């Protein structure tokens, strides 16, 4: 089918272009006869003149290449790294044509390309240079070596092209050209830039010339279309290229050894990938025969007509193509929005880019394990912490790898409990922040670095690793403190869309999660959501349309129900949806962690989403879901074959959220009110530094050890329950109640808060959310201030029985937490939100028990919102 699709190009160019490649099994890379027989089989089976059969350019592959070319089979020689091997391949091509011509066979329609791999050479050479740079004490010597970074691959390729020109200008080939033979074009492969510090079109712009082909992954194509320069460059800077090769050799870089290793590793990697491909095809074949397809099933009821109509419209508008073309106009037309959006869609192709570099992750993990580390602590917030936390809870620690913990709370008790559990010398701290300046993350770093410095002195930095975008303040800090490594993020991916990037995968890899399998599962969904897939067959777009049409119908509470093994996925999805859509007075309201009830517990504003593992099927949950369907509630079921399918869901929900944002007219990639909360915190901390205290207002009421703060006290309220009842009586159909707890997230506190939210839901028939501060400020905090004014907010704070000093600051961790809570409260009030604050004192458990009693009393006589006019 592919050959037929490209056949017009082949015909119009008289056989020069329009080719399609299919590979001989890479397991035959060292089997000459096996490669010949497989090439013959593929050529005969497909029977198209514009086919190229791909054979690795190994020693054993050379005679297979010569023989198959002599039989009239078009050959793509792959996995070429060394210039010397390239010359042998060109020789095999000419010898094959000569053999064919001697037998009286035509040579004018034989096609071949020599696929010369580029970027992988720099990856390996740069690693070796980095080691040598670290060994040098003299700045001048270090500078000479640093100047050779990212030089080997292009220089090597330019040298190969010079050999190409010499070989195909020879009298020997001219004799074949007189019979109509074409040159064997050089094809540049592996052209994506692996190091984010290098120009993303480096291996395209520098290698443009006659009789060359440049194959590019999607992200590189998009980058080149956006800002690449197309001009003849292949013979520019030849003297410099040869000078670089000489300097590399003088520096002790053995390019021959490098290319031999890359060929060996490439064959091995190709073979593994090929076997996984076959296994994947077999699995897919089995599922198709069993009648299975996308694991998502939707019972939409009255939403079906609107959903189907919108899916049809999106096809007419070429939505899928425009999405993958990164057309910012899908969301907004204003220039200030478009600038943000265009620089926020790198997540579309990141899984493929990371998968290509998965070996770098493996190498990092092996280095860390070899250094004796047993624990890893991720210091991050929001998008930097939620996916790692999902992986931690879902996959756990593989024996022999690092036990992962995630710290995303400024509550002193939480940080102190973590600290007491650590074996510091054998703990690796992962400082993770896209912006590099996240207040909480840098505070965590300063605290734990001071602790580590007390133990290891000047070597403390080796226990730290940074994940951050290029050129951030965190990257600078990491270099100043001699971190073990700095791992680059992608500047064109927002934090909440970064699950399948280094921010999500590096912590997962350290705990032993098979990131290659995760990426392979993700890639399935990437292809299923591709630009050419009709909207109704596109899992991500279809889900996004359902979410948007549900919101338009008033069902904007996306209620997640999960089986135990993957329960934390809902926390990640909560941030993605809330922070992406909660703005401009609009938004989808994700409801995560709320206990599943009966139809009578719910209003008509819900869309239910069940995510479960096939191995955790629950008859009782299924009964309740069916009851919800029968009561007219739309229900989506997504049943995963195993935990690795979560990677598919990361990408599905990213596509769905972006799609829903476009349909609702929202910029799904900014977060204006998150910055507002950060600014509030910084302002309050500045006041604390100046005055020694935070500017808190007096409590509205004090009773039973609880202080209540309300910006607009209920008329005539004289008790905690009457004041709270005043808030709850303001509830309208379609509202929700948000519990915002700035307390330690212990199992005991969680159970108490869940009991409170369940009581509120069942009595008011309103959706409830529960967030722990300050974590939710980087998640649902955007929705609270920027989304629809449908929330009733109950903020819960407490005094801290223990506290931790922040190195270099006049405030403590407790003060930082208090400033965040107070700033959040002030922001909600400024946006006209209905909010009260309950302050519990020192004994949080006892305080929550009192809150339960206050809520129970407050609900007495308060009608369900659905019964109010």
C-alpha positions in Angstrom: 0.0 0.0 0.0 2.8 2.4 0.8 4.6 1.6 -2.4 1.4 2.2 -4.4 0.9 5.5 -2.6 4.3 6.7 -3.6 4.2 5.2 -7.1 3.2 8.5 -8.9 6.4 10.1 -7.5 8.5 7.2 -8.6 7.0 7.4 -12.1 7.2 11.2 -12.4 10.8 11.2 -11.4 11.6 8.3 -13.7 12.6 6.1 -10.8 14.7 8.6 -8.9 12.4 9.1 -5.9 9.2 7.7 -4.3 10.8 4.7 -2.6 9.6 2.8 0.4 11.9 0.7 2.7 11.3 -2.6 4.4 13.9 -4.3 6.4 15.4 -7.7 6.4 15.2 -9.0 10.0 18.1 -7.4 11.9 18.6 -10.8 13.5 20.2 -11.8 10.2 22.8 -8.9 10.3 25.6 -11.5 10.6 24.1 -14.1 8.4 24.9 -13.5 4.7 22.8 -16.3 3.2 19.9 -15.6 5.5 19.9 -11.9 4.5 20.0 -12.9 0.8 17.1 -15.3 1.1 15.0 -12.8 3.1 15.7 -10.0 0.7 14.6 -12.2 -2.2 11.4 -13.2 -0.3 10.5 -9.6 0.5 11.2 -8.4 -3.1 9.1 -11.1 -4.6 6.2 -10.8 -2.1 5.8 -7.0 -2.5 6.6 -7.0 -6.2 6.9 -3.2 -6.6 9.8 -1.4 -8.4 9.9 1.4 -5.9 10.7 -0.9 -3.0 14.0 -0.7 -1.1 15.0 -3.7 0.9 17.1 -2.7 4.0 20.2 -4.7 4.9 22.6 -3.8 7.7 26.1 -2.8 6.4 28.0 -5.3 8.5 30.9 -7.3 7.2 28.6 -10.2 6.7 26.1 -7.9 5.0 28.5 -6.7 2.3 28.4 -9.9 0.2 24.6 -10.0 0.6 24.4 -6.5 -0.7 26.5 -7.3 -3.7 24.5 -10.4 -4.6 21.0 -8.9 -4.2 21.9 -5.9 -6.2 23.3 -8.1 -9.0 19.9 -9.8 -9.0 18.1 -6.5 -9.6 16.9 -5.9 -6.0 17.0 -2.3 -4.7 18.9 -2.1 -1.5 19.0 0.4 1.4 22.2 -0.3 3.3 21.7 0.8 7.0 23.6 1.2 10.2 26.7 2.8 8.6 28.9 4.8 11.0 32.5 4.4 9.8 33.7 6.1 6.6 35.8 3.0 5.9 32.7 0.8 6.0 30.9 3.3 3.8 33.6 2.9 1.2 33.2 -0.9 1.3 29.4 -0.5 0.8 29.9 1.8 -2.2 32.3 -0.8 -3.6 29.7 -3.5 -3.1 27.2 -1.4 -5.0 29.5 -0.9 -8.0 30.6 -4.6 -7.9 26.9 -5.7 -7.9 26.1 -3.5 -10.9 29.2 -4.7 -12.7 28.2 -8.3 -12.1 24.7 -7.6 -13.4 26.0 -5.8 -16.5 28.4 -8.6 -17.2 25.4 -11.0 -17.2 23.7 -8.8 -19.8 21.1 -7.4 -17.4 20.0 -3.8 -17.4 21.4 -1.5 -14.6 19.4 1.7 -15.3 16.5 1.1 -12.8 18.6 -0.3 -9.9 18.3 2.0 -6.9 20.4 2.0 -3.7 21.1 4.4 -0.8 23.8 4.1 1.9 22.3 5.1 5.2 25.0 6.9 7.2 24.1 7.5 10.9 25.0 10.9 12.3 23.8 12.1 15.7 24.6 8.9 17.6 28.3 9.5 16.9 28.2 12.8 18.7 26.3 11.2 21.6 29.1 8.7 22.2 32.0 11.0 21.4 30.6 13.8 23.6 30.4 11.3 26.5 34.1 10.5 26.1 35.0 14.1 25.8 33.1 15.0 29.0 35.2 12.4 30.9 38.4 13.9 29.5 37.3 17.4 30.3 36.6 16.5 33.9 40.1 15.1 34.1 41.8 18.3 32.9 42.8 21.0 35.4 44.1 23.5 32.9 41.4 25.8 31.7 43.0 26.1 28.2 43.1 22.3 27.8 39.5 22.0 29.0 38.5 24.7 26.5 40.1 22.9 23.6 38.2 19.8 24.4 34.9 21.6 25.0 35.3 23.2 21.5 35.2 19.6 20.0 31.7 18.9 21.5 29.1 18.2 18.7 31.8 18.3 16.0 32.6 14.6 15.3 29.3 13.5 13.6 29.1 16.3 11.0 32.9 16.1 10.3 32.6 12.3 9.9 29.6 12.8 7.5 31.4 15.4 5.4 34.4 13.1 5.1 32.1 10.3 3.9 30.6 12.6 1.3 34.0 13.4 -0.1 34.6 9.7 -0.5 31.2 9.4 -2.2 32.2 12.1 -4.7 35.6 10.4 -5.4 34.1 6.9 -5.9 31.3 8.0 -8.2 33.5 10.2 -10.2 35.8 7.3 -11.0 36.3 5.9 -14.5 35.0 2.6 -13.2 31.6 4.0 -12.3 31.5 6.2 -15.4 31.4 3.0 -17.5 28.3 1.9 -15.6 26.8 5.4 -15.8 27.1 5.1 -19.5 24.7 2.2 -19.3 22.2 4.2 -17.3 23.4 3.4 -13.7 22.5 5.9 -11.0 24.8 6.9 -8.2 24.1 5.3 -4.8 22.9 8.3 -2.9 24.1 9.0 0.7 21.2 9.0 3.2 21.7 10.8 6.5 20.0 8.9 9.2 19.7 9.5 13.0 19.3 13.3 12.4 17.4 14.4 15.5 19.5 16.4 18.0 19.9 14.4 21.2 21.4 17.2 23.3 18.9 20.1 24.0 21.8 22.5 24.1 22.5 22.0 20.4 20.5 23.5 17.6 17.6 21.2 16.9 18.2 21.2 13.1 22.0 20.8 13.5 22.2 17.5 11.5 19.9 18.8 8.7 21.3 22.2 7.9 24.9 21.1 7.8 24.5 18.2 5.4 22.5 19.5 2.5 24.0 18.6 -0.9 23.6 16.9 -4.3 22.7 13.2 -4.3 21.9 13.2 -0.5 18.8 12.2 1.3 18.0 13.4 4.9 15.5 11.3 6.9 14.1 13.1 9.9 11.8 12.2 12.8 8.6 14.2 13.0 9.9 16.7 15.6 12.9 17.5 13.5 10.7 18.0 10.4 8.5 20.4 12.3 11.6 22.2 13.6 13.1 22.5 10.2 9.9 23.7 8.6 9.7 26.4 11.3 13.2 27.8 11.4 15.6 25.6 9.3 17.7 27.1 6.5 17.8 25.2 3.2 21.0 25.8 1.3 24.0 23.9 0.0 26.2 23.2 3.0 27.7 19.7 2.6 31.1 21.0 1.4 31.2 24.1 3.6 33.9 24.1 6.3 35.8 21.1 5.0 39.1 22.3 6.3 37.5 22.8 9.7 35.9 19.3 9.6 39.2 17.6 8.9 40.8 19.7 11.5 38.2 18.6 14.0 38.8 15.0 13.1 42.5 15.4 13.6 42.0 17.2 16.9 39.7 14.5 18.2 42.3 11.9 17.4 45.0 13.9 19.2 42.6 14.2 22.2 42.5 10.4 22.4 39.1 9.8 20.7 39.4 6.7 18.6 36.7 7.2 16.0 37.2 3.7 14.6 36.4 2.2 18.0 33.5 4.6 18.4 31.9 3.6 15.1 32.6 -0.2 15.7 30.7 0.1 19.0 27.9 2.0 17.5 27.5 -0.6 14.7 27.5 -3.5 17.2 25.1 -1.7 19.6 22.9 -0.6 16.6 22.6 -4.2 15.3 21.7 -5.4 18.8 19.2 -2.6 19.3 17.6 -3.0 15.9 17.2 -6.8 16.5 15.5 -6.2 19.9 13.2 -3.6 18.5 12.3 -5.9 15.6 11.5 -8.8 17.9 9.3 -6.4 20.0 7.6 -5.3 16.9 6.7 -8.8 15.9 5.5 -9.5 19.5 3.4 -6.4 19.4 1.9 -7.4 16.0 1.1 -10.8 17.4 -0.5 -9.3 20.5 -2.5 -6.9 18.3 -3.6 -9.7 16.0 -4.8 -11.7 18.9 -6.8 -8.8 20.3 -8.4 -8.2 16.9 -9.3 -11.8 16.5 -10.9 -11.6 20.0 -12.9 -8.5 18.9 -10.9 -6.1 21.1 -9.7 -2.6 20.0 -9.5 0.6 22.0 -10.0 -0.3 25.7 -12.3 2.8 26.0 -16.0 2.2 26.0 -18.5 5.0 26.4 -22.2 4.9 27.3 -23.1 8.5 26.5 -26.9 8.6 26.5 -28.1 12.0 25.4 -24.6 13.2 24.7 -24.2 10.9 21.7 -25.8 13.2 19.1 -23.7 16.2 20.0 -20.5 14.1 20.2 -21.0 12.5 16.8 -21.8 15.9 15.2 -18.7 17.5 16.6 -16.5 14.6 15.5 -17.8 14.9 12.0 -17.2 18.7 12.0 -13.6 18.2 13.3 -12.9 16.0 10.2 -14.2 18.7 7.9 -12.0 21.2 9.7 -9.0 18.9 9.5 -8.5 19.2 13.2 -6.1 16.2 13.5 -3.8 17.6 10.8 -3.9 21.0 12.3 -3.1 19.7 15.8 0.0 17.8 14.6 1.0 20.8 12.5 0.9 22.7 15.8 -1.6 25.2 14.6 -2.1 27.6 17.5 -5.2 28.9 15.8 -7.1 25.8 17.1 -7.1 27.5 20.5 -6.6 31.2 20.2 -6.0 33.9 17.5 -4.4 36.5 19.7 -0.6 36.9 19.2 0.2 36.7 22.9 -1.7 33.4 23.2 -0.3 32.0 20.0 3.3 32.6 21.1 2.7 30.5 24.2 0.8 27.8 22.4 3.4 27.3 19.6 6.0 26.8 22.2 3.9 24.2 24.2 3.3 21.3 21.9 6.5 19.4 22.1 4.7 16.6 24.0 3.2 15.4 20.7 6.5 13.9 19.7 8.5 13.6 22.9 7.8 9.8 23.4 9.5 9.0 20.2 12.5 11.3 21.0 12.9 9.9 24.5 12.5 6.3 23.2 15.4 6.9 20.7 17.6 8.0 23.6 16.4 5.4 26.1 19.9 4.0 26.4 21.0 7.3 28.0 18.5 6.7 30.8 19.7 3.1 31.2 23.3 4.3 31.5 22.4 6.9 34.1 20.6 4.4 36.2 23.5 1.9 36.0 25.9 4.7 37.0 23.8 5.6 40.1 23.3 2.0 41.1 27.0 1.4 40.7 27.7 4.3 43.0 25.7 2.5 45.8 22.6 4.6 46.1 19.6 2.9 47.5 17.0 5.7 47.8 15.9 8.5 45.5 13.9 11.5 46.7 12.2 13.7 44.1 11.9 17.3 45.2 9.3 18.9 43.0 5.9 20.3 42.6 3.0 19.9 40.2 4.0 18.6 36.8 7.5 17.7 38.1 6.1 15.5 40.9 2.8 14.0 39.9 3.9 11.6 37.2 6.8 10.3 39.3 4.4 9.9 42.2 2.0 7.8 39.9 5.0 5.6 38.9 6.1 5.3 42.5 2.7 4.1 43.7 1.9 2.0 40.6 5.1 0.2 39.8 7.0 0.3 43.1 10.7 -0.5 43.4 12.3 -3.2 41.4 14.7 -5.2 43.5 18.2 -3.8 43.2 17.0 -0.3 42.2 16.4 2.8 44.2 13.4 3.3 46.4 11.6 6.4 45.3 9.9 9.0 47.5 8.3 12.2 46.4 8.3 15.4 48.4 5.8 18.0 47.2 4.6 19.4 50.6 5.9 22.3 52.7 4.2 20.9 55.8 7.1 20.5 58.2 5.8 17.2 59.6 5.8 15.7 56.1 9.3 16.7 55.3 10.6 15.7 58.8 9.0 12.3 58.5 10.7 11.8 55.2 14.1 13.0 56.5 14.0 10.5 59.4 13.5 7.6 57.0 16.6 8.4 54.9 20.0 6.9 54.8 21.6 10.2 53.6 24.9 9.0 52.1 23.0 6.5 50.0 20.2 8.9 49.0 20.1 10.6 45.6 18.0 13.8 45.6 16.4 14.7 42.3 15.8 18.4 42.1 13.1 18.8 39.5 11.7 22.1 38.1 11.1 23.1 34.5 11.4 26.8 35.3 14.3 26.2 37.6 13.0 28.6 40.2 10.0 26.9 41.8 10.1 28.2 45.4 9.2 25.0 47.1 11.6 22.9 45.1 14.6 25.3 45.7 13.6 25.4 49.4 13.7 21.6 49.6 17.1 21.6 47.9 18.6 24.2 50.2 17.4 22.2 53.2 18.6 18.8 52.1 21.8 20.1 50.6 22.7 21.7 54.0 22.0 18.3 55.7 24.1 16.5 53.1 27.0 19.0 53.4 27.2 18.4 57.1 27.7 14.7 56.3 29.8 14.7 53.1 31.3 18.2 53.0 32.4 19.5 49.6 31.3 16.2 48.0 27.6 16.8 48.9 26.7 17.7 45.3 27.3 14.1 44.1 24.1 13.1 45.9 22.1 15.5 43.8 20.7 15.4 40.2 18.8 18.1 38.5 16.0 17.9 35.9 15.3 21.3 34.3 15.0 23.1 31.1 18.1 24.5 29.4 19.7 27.7 30.8 17.6 27.9 34.0 18.8 29.2 37.3 18.6 25.5 38.6 21.0 24.4 35.9 23.4 27.2 37.0 22.9 26.2 40.7 23.6 22.5 39.9 26.9 23.4 38.2 27.9 25.6 41.1 27.2 22.8 43.5 28.8 20.0 41.4 25.6 17.9 41.0 26.1 14.4 39.7 24.2 15.2 36.6 21.9 17.8 35.0 19.3 16.3 32.7 17.6 18.6 30.2 13.9 19.1 29.8 12.2 20.2 26.6 11.4 24.0 26.6 8.4 23.4 24.3 6.6 21.2 26.8 4.6 22.6 29.8 5.0 20.8 33.2 1.6 19.1 33.2 2.2 17.7 29.7 5.7 16.4 30.7 4.8 12.9 31.9 6.5 11.1 28.9 9.6 13.4 29.1 12.6 13.2 31.3 10.6 14.8 34.2 8.4 11.7 34.4 10.7 9.0 33.1 14.0 9.6 34.9 12.6 9.0 38.4 10.7 6.0 37.1 13.8 4.6 35.6 15.7 5.0 38.8 13.2 2.9 40.7 13.6 0.2 38.1 10.5 0.8 36.0 10.9 -0.5 32.4 10.8 2.9 30.6 11.3 1.3 27.2 8.0 -0.7 27.7 6.3 2.5 28.9 7.4 4.4 25.8 6.4 1.5 23.5 2.9 1.5 25.0 2.8 5.3 24.7 3.8 5.1 21.1 0.8 2.9 20.4 -1.5 5.7 21.5 0.6 8.3 19.6 0.0 6.4 16.4 -3.6 5.8 17.2 -4.1 9.6 17.6 -2.1 10.4 14.5 -2.8 13.3 12.1 -4.4 11.1 9.5 -6.7 9.2 11.8 -10.4 10.1 11.4 -11.7 11.8 14.6 -14.2 9.1 15.5 -11.3 6.5 15.3 -8.9 8.8 17.2 -9.0 7.8 20.9 -7.7 11.1 22.2 -9.7 13.4 20.1 -12.9 11.3 20.7 -12.4 11.6 24.5 -11.7 15.3 24.2 -14.9 15.8 22.3 -16.9 13.8 24.9 -15.4 16.0 27.7 -16.2 19.2 25.8 -19.7 18.2 24.9 -20.4 17.0 28.5 -19.3 20.4 29.8 -21.6 22.2 27.3 -24.4 20.1 28.6 -23.7 21.1 32.2 -21.8 17.8 33.0 -18.5 19.5 33.8 -17.6 17.4 36.8 -15.2 14.7 35.4 -15.5 12.1 38.1 -12.6 9.6 38.2 -13.1 6.1 39.6 -10.1 3.8 39.6 -9.1 0.3 40.6 -6.6 0.2 43.4 -3.5 -0.6 41.4 -3.6 2.6 39.3 -5.5 4.9 41.7 -2.9 7.7 41.6 -3.4 8.2 37.9 -6.4 10.3 38.7 -4.2 12.8 40.7 -2.1 13.3 37.6 -5.2 13.7 35.3 -6.7 16.1 37.9 -3.8 18.6 37.4 -3.8 18.2 33.6 -7.5 18.9 33.2 -7.9 21.6 35.9 -4.8 23.6 35.1 -5.4 23.4 31.3 -9.1 24.2 31.2 -9.8 26.2 34.4 -9.6 29.8 33.1 -11.6 32.6 31.5 -14.6 31.6 33.8 -14.7 28.2 32.1 -13.3 24.8 32.8 -13.7 21.1 33.4 -13.7 20.2 37.1 -11.9 16.9 37.8 -13.1 15.0 40.8 -10.5 12.5 42.0 -10.6 10.2 45.0 -14.3 10.6 45.8 -15.9 7.4 46.9 -18.2 5.8 44.4 -21.9 6.2 45.5 -25.3 5.3 44.3 -27.2 7.4 41.7 -29.1 9.2 44.5 -25.9 10.8 45.7 -25.3 12.7 42.5 -26.7 15.7 40.7 -27.0 16.0 36.9 -23.6 17.6 36.4 -21.4 14.4 36.3 -19.5 12.5 33.6 -18.0 9.4 35.2 -14.7 7.9 34.0 -13.6 4.5 35.2 -10.0 3.5 34.8 -9.3 0.0 35.9 -6.9 -2.9 35.5 -8.4 -6.0 33.9 -6.8 -8.0 36.8 -8.7 -5.9 39.4 -12.3 -6.3 38.1 -14.7 -5.4 40.9 -18.2 -6.7 40.7 -19.5 -4.1 43.2 -18.0 -1.2 41.3 -19.4 -2.6 38.0 -22.8 -2.8 39.6 -22.7 0.8 40.7 -21.4 1.9 37.3 -24.3 0.2 35.6 -26.7 1.8 38.0 -25.3 5.2 37.1 -25.8 4.4 33.4 -29.4 3.3 33.9 -30.0 6.6 35.8 -28.9 8.5 32.7 -25.4 9.5 33.7 -22.7 9.2 30.9 -20.1 6.6 31.8 -16.7 6.0 30.2 -14.8 2.8 30.9 -11.2 2.3 30.2 -9.9 -1.2 31.2 -6.1 -1.6 30.9 -4.4 -4.9 30.1 -1.7 -4.2 32.6 0.0 -1.3 34.4 2.2 -0.4 31.5 -0.9 0.7 29.6 -0.9 3.8 31.8 1.6 5.2 29.4 -1.1 5.1 26.7 -3.4 6.9 29.0 -0.9 9.7 29.7 -0.9 10.5 26.0 -4.6 9.9 25.4 -5.6 12.4 28.2 -3.1 14.9 26.9 -4.6 14.8 23.4 -8.1 14.8 25.0 -7.4 17.8 27.2 -5.9 19.8 24.4 -8.9 18.9 22.2 -11.4 19.9 24.9 -9.6 23.2 25.4 -9.8 24.0 21.7 -13.5 23.2 21.6 -14.2 25.3 24.7 -12.1 28.2 23.3 -9.5 28.0 26.0 -5.7 28.3 25.8 -5.0 24.9 27.3 -1.3 25.7 27.8 -1.0 28.7 30.1 -1.7 29.0 33.8 -2.1 32.7 34.7 -3.5 32.2 38.2 -0.8 29.8 39.2 1.7 32.6 38.9 -0.7 34.8 40.9 -0.5 32.4 43.8 3.3 32.3 43.6 3.4 36.1 43.6 1.1 36.3 46.6 3.4 33.9 48.5 6.5 35.9 47.6 4.8 39.2 48.7 3.8 37.7 52.1 7.2 36.2 52.7 8.7 39.7 52.0 6.3 41.1 54.6 7.4 38.4 57.1 11.1 39.2 56.5 10.3 42.9 57.2 7.9 42.6 60.1 8.6 39.2 61.6 5.0 38.0 61.1 2.4 37.4 58.4 -0.4 40.0 58.0 -3.3 37.8 59.2 -6.7 39.2 59.9 -8.4 38.4 63.2 -10.6 35.3 63.3 -14.3 35.7 62.6 -15.2 33.1 65.3 -13.3 31.0 67.8 -14.9 27.9 69.4 -13.9 24.4 70.5 -10.3 25.0 69.6 -11.1 26.0 66.0 -10.7 29.5 64.5 -13.0 30.4 61.6 -12.1 33.1 59.1 -14.7 34.4 56.6 -14.4 37.5 54.4 -18.2 37.8 54.4 -19.5 36.4 57.6 -23.0 34.8 57.5 -25.7 37.1 58.7 -26.5 36.4 62.3 -24.1 33.5 62.6 -22.9 33.0 66.2 -21.3 29.6 66.0 -19.0 27.6 63.8 -21.7 25.4 62.4 -24.0 28.3 61.7 -21.2 30.2 59.9 -20.4 27.1 57.9 -24.1 26.5 57.2 -24.2 30.0 55.8 -21.6 29.0 53.2 -23.3 25.7 52.4 -26.7 27.4 51.9 -25.2 29.4 49.1 -24.8 26.2 47.1 -26.5 26.1 43.7 -27.1 23.1 41.4 -23.9 22.5 39.5 -21.6 23.8 42.2 -18.9 21.8 43.9 -17.3 21.8 47.4 -13.5 22.0 47.6 -11.6 21.0 50.7 -8.1 22.5 50.7 -6.0 21.0 53.5 -2.7 22.6 54.4 -1.9 19.7 56.7 0.2 16.5 56.8 -1.1 13.9 54.4 -1.2 11.0 56.8 -3.4 8.0 56.4 -5.4 9.1 59.5 -5.9 12.6 58.2 -6.9 11.3 54.8 -9.6 9.0 56.2 -11.0 11.9 58.2 -11.1 14.3 55.3 -12.6 11.6 53.0 -15.4 11.1 55.6 -16.1 14.8 55.6 -16.2 15.1 51.8 -18.5 12.0 51.5 -20.9 13.5 54.0 -20.9 16.8 52.1 -21.5 15.1 48.8 -24.4 12.9 50.0 -26.1 15.7 51.9 -25.8 18.4 49.3 -25.6 16.2 46.1 -22.6 18.2 45.0 -19.3 17.1 43.7 -16.4 17.4 46.2 -12.7 17.7 45.7 -9.9 17.3 48.1 -6.5 18.9 47.7 -3.4 19.1 49.9 -1.6 22.4 50.0 0.6 23.7 48.7 0.6 20.8 46.2 -2.8 21.7 44.7 -1.7 25.3 44.1 0.2 23.9 41.1 -2.8 21.8 40.0 -6.5 22.7 40.8 -5.4 26.1 42.1 -5.7 27.4 38.6 -9.2 26.2 38.3 -10.2 27.6 41.7 -9.4 31.1 40.7 -9.7 31.1 36.9 -12.5 28.6 36.3 -16.2 29.0 36.7 -17.4 30.6 40.0 -19.1 27.4 41.1 -16.9 26.4 44.0 -17.6 26.5 47.8 -14.1 26.5 49.3 -13.2 25.3 52.8 -9.6 25.9 53.6 -8.2 23.9 56.5 -5.0 25.0 58.2 -3.2 24.1 61.4 -0.3 25.0 63.6 2.9 22.9 63.3 4.1 20.8 66.2 7.5 20.7 64.7 9.3 23.0 62.3 12.3 23.1 60.0 14.6 26.0 59.3 15.2 27.1 55.7 18.9 27.6 55.2 19.8 31.2 54.4 16.3 32.5 55.1 14.7 34.2 58.0 11.5 32.1 57.6 10.9 28.4 58.4 9.1 25.8 56.4 6.0 26.4 58.6 6.0 30.1 57.7 6.3 29.2 54.0 3.3 26.9 54.3 1.3 29.6 56.1 2.2 32.2 53.5 1.1 29.9 50.8 -2.2 29.2 52.5 -2.8 32.9 53.3 -1.9 33.9 49.7 -4.3 31.3 48.4 -7.1 32.5 50.6 -6.5 36.2 49.6 -6.5 35.2 45.9 -9.8 33.3 46.3 -11.4 36.3 48.0 -10.0 38.7 45.4 -11.8 36.6 42.7 -15.1 36.7 44.5 -15.0 33.0 45.5 -17.2 31.8 48.4 -14.6 30.6 51.0 -14.1 30.1 54.7 -10.9 29.1 56.6 -10.9 26.7 59.5 -7.7 26.7 61.6 -7.3 23.6 63.8 -4.5 24.4 66.2 -1.7 21.9 67.0 -3.6 18.7 67.3 -4.7 18.1 63.7 -6.4 14.7 64.4 -8.6 16.2 67.2 -9.2 19.3 65.1 -10.5 17.2 62.2 -12.8 15.3 64.5 -14.2 18.6 65.6 -14.6 19.7 62.0 -16.6 16.5 61.3 -19.0 17.4 64.1 -19.3 21.0 62.9 -20.0 19.8 59.3 -22.6 17.4 60.6 -24.3 20.1 62.5 -24.0 22.7 59.7 -25.7 20.3 57.3 -28.8 20.0 59.5 -31.6 21.7 57.7 -29.5 22.5 54.6 -31.3 21.3 51.5 -29.5 19.5 48.7 -28.5 22.0 46.1 -30.5 20.2 43.4 -33.8 21.0 45.3 -33.1 24.8 45.4 -34.5 27.3 42.9 
